């Protein structure tokens, strides 16, 4: 459990920026207990809860497809790096031989 001294608006914003919406929600609710009419807290909590709900309601098939796309992209980057490395090695060999 997080110490109360770390339950600040800044920490909640940090969690939000890191997409740790559950943690941010808990802090905003904590802050609203002391200041229930704070519009900034209320708006931030609404935003975070919408984000949380969107993630929770994203169909598993969509998430799986996104994951596959990321794997394919990563694989392409790795192949590109290998090709680039091979070309650099060949270039160095050609420079030494000339």
C-alpha positions as CSV (number, residue, x, y, z in Angstrom):
1,X,0.0,0.0,0.0
2,X,1.3,3.4,-0.9
3,X,2.2,5.8,1.9
4,X,-0.2,8.7,2.1
5,X,2.6,11.2,1.7
6,X,3.0,10.0,-1.9
7,X,-0.6,10.3,-2.8
8,X,-0.3,13.7,-4.5
9,X,-1.7,15.3,-7.6
10,X,1.7,15.1,-9.1
11,X,2.0,11.4,-8.5
12,X,-1.4,10.8,-10.0
13,X,-0.4,12.8,-13.1
14,X,2.8,10.7,-13.3
15,X,0.9,7.5,-13.1
16,X,-1.5,8.8,-15.8
17,X,1.4,9.6,-18.1
18,X,2.7,6.1,-17.6
19,X,-0.7,4.7,-18.3
20,X,-1.0,3.2,-14.8
21,X,-4.6,4.2,-14.6
22,X,-5.6,2.0,-11.7
23,X,-3.0,3.6,-9.5
24,X,-3.9,7.1,-10.7
25,X,-7.6,6.5,-10.0
26,X,-6.8,5.4,-6.4
27,X,-4.9,8.6,-5.8
28,X,-7.5,10.9,-7.3
29,X,-10.2,9.3,-5.2
30,X,-8.0,9.7,-2.1
31,X,-7.5,13.4,-2.9
32,X,-11.1,14.0,-3.5
33,X,-12.0,12.8,0.0
34,X,-10.2,15.9,1.4
35,X,-11.3,18.2,-1.4
36,X,-14.5,16.8,-3.0
37,X,-15.2,19.9,-5.1
38,X,-11.8,20.3,-6.7
39,X,-12.6,20.5,-10.4
40,X,-9.1,19.6,-11.4
41,X,-9.2,16.4,-9.5
42,X,-12.7,15.6,-10.7
43,X,-11.8,16.2,-14.4
44,X,-8.6,14.2,-14.0
45,X,-10.4,11.3,-12.4
46,X,-13.0,11.3,-15.2
47,X,-10.3,11.2,-17.8
48,X,-8.4,8.3,-16.1
49,X,-11.5,6.3,-15.6
50,X,-12.5,6.7,-19.3
51,X,-9.0,5.5,-20.2
52,X,-9.3,2.5,-17.8
53,X,-12.7,1.6,-19.2
54,X,-11.5,1.8,-22.8
55,X,-8.7,-0.6,-22.1
56,X,-10.9,-2.9,-20.2
57,X,-13.5,-3.0,-23.0
58,X,-11.1,-3.4,-25.9
59,X,-11.9,-6.8,-27.4
60,X,-9.2,-9.4,-26.8
61,X,-9.0,-10.0,-30.6
62,X,-8.1,-6.4,-31.1
63,X,-5.4,-6.5,-28.4
64,X,-4.1,-9.7,-29.9
65,X,-3.9,-8.2,-33.4
66,X,-2.0,-5.2,-32.0
67,X,0.4,-7.5,-30.2
68,X,1.0,-9.4,-33.5
69,X,1.6,-6.2,-35.3
70,X,4.2,-5.1,-32.7
71,X,6.0,-8.5,-33.0
72,X,6.1,-8.2,-36.8
73,X,7.4,-4.6,-36.5
74,X,10.1,-5.7,-34.1
75,X,11.1,-8.5,-36.3
76,X,11.4,-6.1,-39.3
77,X,13.6,-3.8,-37.2
78,X,15.8,-6.7,-36.2
79,X,16.2,-7.8,-39.9
80,X,16.9,-4.2,-40.9
81,X,19.7,-4.0,-38.3
82,X,21.2,-7.2,-39.5
83,X,21.2,-6.0,-43.1
84,X,22.7,-2.7,-42.1
85,X,25.4,-4.4,-40.1
86,X,26.3,-6.7,-43.0
87,X,26.5,-3.8,-45.4
88,X,28.7,-1.8,-43.0
89,X,31.0,-4.8,-42.7
90,X,31.2,-5.2,-46.5
91,X,31.9,-1.5,-46.9
92,X,34.8,-1.7,-44.4
93,X,36.2,-4.7,-46.2
94,X,36.0,-3.0,-49.5
95,X,37.7,0.1,-48.1
96,X,40.6,-2.0,-46.7
97,X,41.0,-3.9,-50.0
98,X,41.2,-0.8,-52.1
